[in-house]
Amino acid sequence: MIGAAAVATAPSPVGLPSPTQQLTPSPPLQGNIGLSELRIPGRVSSRQVVYVGLDATGAPVSVGATQRLTLTGKGDYSFVVPAPLEDVLPASGTDSQPGFRKDAIVWQGFSPGRRVLGARVKLRLGTAAQSLPVRVSVETKVDGRTLEPNERRSGPLTVDVTVRNVTRAPDVVYRANAAPAGLARVLDSLRGSIESGGPFSTYTAILRSRPVPYTTRFEAPVLLEGTLTFPRGRVTSLTVEGRRARPGPVAFSARLGDGDPLRPTLHVSGQAHELGTPTVTLRVRPTLRLRALRPPRGRTWTEAIARGLVPADGEKLLTTTIATLLRTSRARQYESFLSNPDLLIRAAGDRTVYLYRTVATVRAVPAPAPGGGGSDVLVPVLASIGGVLLAAGLVVLWAHS
Amino acid sequence: MIVPLPVALLLAACGGSSSSSQPAKTITIVVNAPLSTNAHIGKTIDRGVQLALQDYSSDGKTQIRIGDTNYRVRLQRLDNGLSPARGLANVRKAVAEHAVAIVDEGSGIDASWKVAARANIPIGIVYQGGVGLVDPETRRNVFRIVPTDHGVAYRLAEHMIPKKLKIALLHDDTGYGEEGSRALTAAFKQNPESVAIRLLLPAEQTDLSPQILRAKRAGATALLVWGVPSTISDVLIAARSRSWKVPVYTPASGADPVVRQELADHPDWVDGLTFASGRITAELGTAPFYTFAQKYQQAFGPDYVGVKTSRGTRVTQPPEYAMYPFDFVNLLLAAFQQAGDPTNGKAVLRALEEVSVRGANGDFRGFNRRNHEGVVDDDVYFARFKDMTFAPVKDDPLSATLPAIDQEG
């Protein structure tokens, strides 16, 4: 809260929300952190792929992930990555073997300058699914009735695929009139950090009026690419959003959030011939590259304000700045589904891609076979998504509102 | 969970009699180690165990408290004579006596683990590093704190291959040598061009000149010898007596006092001998290890190697191999505490996969569900002898960060 007296006398910088703050405890996933010391010799980058198995209705039935941590620096490392774990296996290309304790991936060893630590994990569905960025709903009707799992029917077909961005979280922020030039510098600095991949700064604003607090919700904007696939020859007279389409997979993409709808729906119809459950695949990526980081005109916000290319509306710009900082914070959280032990948060420190795929009537992914057999469930998911996207017969871009 | 053992259990032990009127129950920890043949191995293991229990001992009795119950710890020493059959017989005896844990040198584990597993008794191997002795999937009751042959072999390969050496891989016909040969074969599998020749050395044969000459004629520019200490000293004698200054690399057995004792008349022949072993100190520095070494020396006196430096000072052996049983017993005590009952074998086995303790060298030690090895491969370092003492090498990233340990006095 801002002191009113201070504002009235001499405007002084007040802190803006930090892109490194967390509006929700998870993600990153929580687990058991009381297992080991935290020691890392330098910087750590995390790259991960989260695999989500969906049932015929789009509900998640399994969640797994592959995380690759790259340590740069010479020295001992010892840390845990907490998560609701069912199993842990080494990922291909890892320089060391992950340890597995109750709700913790354990890493310990020596880095001669660079070490890649890779783990494949199977997560507890109930807990992990709550931290996924989108929920999927698939409604397949043949002849006006819902197509049940393991069922095959013929007749008029409709399929509605709805993807909902569920990352919104509330925070108390404030409205006020602020100095536009300072806010422009904040947005430019934030953009600089994101483009360079470096650490974030501390951001402040000069207020010219008494701040009025209010609560609103901020989402992590995500980029979505998806495909709806029917078995060959099972659907004819295909139409997508009312337009005739060639037979084949229906590809679609959208930005969810950052001013675009959070819950778009894809509507497909046609004629089904002994059709079973269609397959939905989604590739979801949080994005830090928000629209507001670039001014409507001019190369930078600072230039745009200085040259009068955009209105110097201090109240509107403050709202935009706060929303941008907190959307960045939310996106950064979802970039780190499994946590990164590095205490220095950098814009490019974490990257996460979420891959969703219908696994038909399978209710849960079976436990990996002892001795390293766990990849056969997860890897084909990625391979088939790539293949299907390439083969897509029609691309639908959801309209931006 | 990290269990701050000395405080938790020590307070419990000291306060045990005042808050619990029940007489202490007795639990037995068995040391299964060579106490006659190669007695120094068994002695070192036994001393490491004793040292770990020392904080809970007074008047010759060791007592701990877990929850509301006091337990008197009985240490049962059984001699395996380095014989697998005797090792197995000892484990049967341990089971019959309802032991709660076995600290084992490693001989006979392939047979004895099953006997202990049926009684849910954890076994902690603290000397042998053979591949296959430990397997969390099939041998859930077997744990190990000592560098593995696999780790030592891969680190040796990683260290030697970039030097473009033509390496003669030599191993003796002891169990130790055979296990090492298997590990070396796997480690050098991808780089056959680095191997000049592979030779088997009879451990009973003292003159190894024929084998060393074969290695030389095969174009070897380095010898990697995996064998018992006497084999290593015999290789050095055979090479150096012919003025062949070929670099010699070994696993940890190269640091055994026997090697230096047998070459006491030719200390320069030991110079340059490089061995791979588990790091003695952590990144934290030498303080934790020196604290442990001081405690060891106060309890048992210094371990003199039996040789002197060129300055005439007596050389001592750092108590490296006592660290491993020391750390295992501390993990065991932490697991007892977490399990709540040291006689509940299943709970203790589960707890052993979850607890960590600060080890004698300052590193955290612990096992997990996927790995029952307490020393990770990354922790294998290299040291080189000069003037009968050794120091970490400078041409390896890990070793270069480690300080030399004082060995004179």
Contacts between the chains, C-beta under 8 A, distances in Angstrom:
chain1	res1	chain2	res2	distance
A	34	B	1	5.6
A	34	B	2	6.5
A	35	B	1	6.6
A	35	B	2	6.8
A	35	B	354	7.6
A	35	B	356	6.3
A	35	B	366	7.7
A	36	B	2	7.0
A	36	B	356	5.8
A	36	B	364	5.7
A	36	B	366	7.4
A	37	B	2	7.9
A	37	B	364	5.8
A	39	B	283	7.5
A	74	B	397	6.0
A	74	B	401	7.3
A	75	B	283	5.9
A	75	B	401	7.0
A	76	B	282	6.9
A	76	B	283	4.3
A	76	B	363	7.8
A	78	B	363	8.0
A	78	B	364	6.0
A	88	B	369	7.9
A	88	B	370	6.2
A	89	B	370	7.8
A	96	B	376	7.3
A	96	B	377	7.9
A	96	B	378	6.7
A	97	B	370	7.0
A	97	B	371	6.3
A	98	B	370	6.9
A	99	B	368	3.7
A	99	B	369	7.8
A	99	B	370	5.8
A	99	B	371	5.2
A	100	B	368	5.3
A	100	B	369	4.4
A	100	B	370	4.3
A	100	B	371	7.9
A	101	B	353	6.6
A	101	B	354	5.4
A	101	B	368	4.7
A	101	B	369	6.5
A	102	B	354	5.9
A	106	B	366	7.7
A	106	B	368	5.3
A	108	B	364	7.0
A	108	B	376	5.7
A	108	B	378	7.9
A	109	B	376	5.0
A	109	B	377	7.6
A	109	B	378	3.4
A	109	B	379	7.2
A	110	B	378	4.0
A	110	B	379	6.6
A	110	B	397	7.6
A	110	B	398	4.9
A	112	B	397	3.6
A	112	B	398	6.8
A	113	B	397	6.6
A	370	B	137	5.1
A	371	B	137	7.2
